Amino acid sequence: RHLLKPVETSSANIEKINQGIIFYAPEGTPVHAVSPGKVVFCDWLKGYGLLLIIDHGAGYMTLYAHNQMLLKNKGEFVDKGEKIANVGHSGGINKTGLYFEVRHGGKAIPPLQWLS
């Protein structure tokens, strides 16, 4: 299962944090779905800011947090590589960037091994 990077940025701008990673990038940078799936959450969540969650089936979900703007609605299907949001710093993050997490069966798994 190989996924795209959600944000085009150099590896120097990627930091492991909590259970996921942050891709530091300028505000407004496009955020892309790493794999096809269905948007199951698309709203503000305390601590995550503007958050979008995609269900990819087989127990896999990806989380995209601290966005400036969300471009999809709950229930919509998205393709791999489709633009779903813009990078921001909503929800209490100091630098602009995308917080990204991969979950399987509700548990966070190390995301870097999944990204090409």
Residue pairs with C-beta under 8 A, 6 or more apart in sequence:
1 35
1 60
1 114
2 114
2 116
3 34
3 35
3 62
3 80
3 102
3 114
3 115
3 116
4 32
4 33
4 34
4 35
4 80
4 81
4 115
4 116
5 23
5 32
5 34
5 115
5 116
6 23
6 31
6 32
6 33
6 34
6 62
6 64
6 98
6 100
7 23
7 25
7 29
7 30
7 31
7 32
7 87
7 97
7 98
7 100
8 25
8 29
8 30
9 23
9 24
9 25
9 29
13 23
13 24
13 25
13 97
14 21
14 22
14 23
14 24
15 21
15 22
15 24
16 112
17 99
18 99
18 101
19 101
19 108
20 63
20 99
20 100
20 101
20 102
20 108
20 111
21 99
21 100
21 101
21 111
21 112
22 93
22 97
22 98
22 99
22 100
23 87
23 97
23 98
23 100
24 95
24 96
24 97
25 87
25 96
25 97
25 98
26 87
26 96
27 68
27 86
27 87
27 88
27 89
27 96
28 68
28 86
28 87
28 88
29 86
29 87
30 83
30 85
30 86
30 87
31 52
31 64
31 67
31 83
31 84
31 85
31 86
31 87
31 98
32 81
32 82
32 83
32 84
33 54
33 62
33 78
33 79
33 80
33 81
33 82
33 84
34 62
34 80
34 100
34 114
34 115
35 54
35 56
35 60
35 62
35 80
36 56
36 77
36 78
36 79
36 80
37 54
37 55
37 56
37 57
37 60
37 61
37 62
37 77
37 78
38 54
38 55
38 75
38 76
38 77
38 78
39 52
39 53
39 54
39 55
39 72
39 73
39 74
39 75
39 76
39 77
39 78
39 84
40 53
40 54
40 55
40 61
40 74
41 51
41 52
41 53
41 74
42 51
42 52
42 53
42 70
42 72
42 73
42 74
43 50
43 51
43 70
43 74
44 50
44 51
44 90
44 91
45 51
45 65
45 91
46 91
47 91
47 92
48 63
48 65
48 66
48 91
48 99
49 65
49 66
49 67
49 88
49 89
49 90
49 91
49 92
49 93
50 65
50 66
50 67
50 68
50 69
50 70
50 85
50 88
50 90
50 91
51 63
51 64
51 65
51 67
51 91
52 63
52 64
52 67
52 70
52 72
52 84
52 85
53 61
53 62
53 63
53 64
54 61
54 62
54 64
54 78
54 84
55 61
56 62
59 104
59 105
60 102
60 103
60 104
61 102
61 103
61 104
62 100
62 101
62 102
62 103
63 99
63 100
63 101
63 102
63 103
64 84
64 85
64 98
64 99
64 100
65 91
65 98
65 99
65 100
65 101
66 87
66 88
66 89
66 90
66 91
66 93
66 96
66 97
66 98
66 99
67 85
67 86
67 87
67 88
67 90
67 98
68 85
68 86
68 87
68 88
68 89
68 90
68 96
69 85
69 86
69 88
70 84
70 85
71 83
71 84
71 85
71 86
72 78
72 84
72 85
78 84
85 98
87 96
87 97
87 98
88 96
89 95
89 96
89 97
93 99
100 111
101 108
101 111
102 108
102 109
102 110
102 111
102 114
103 109
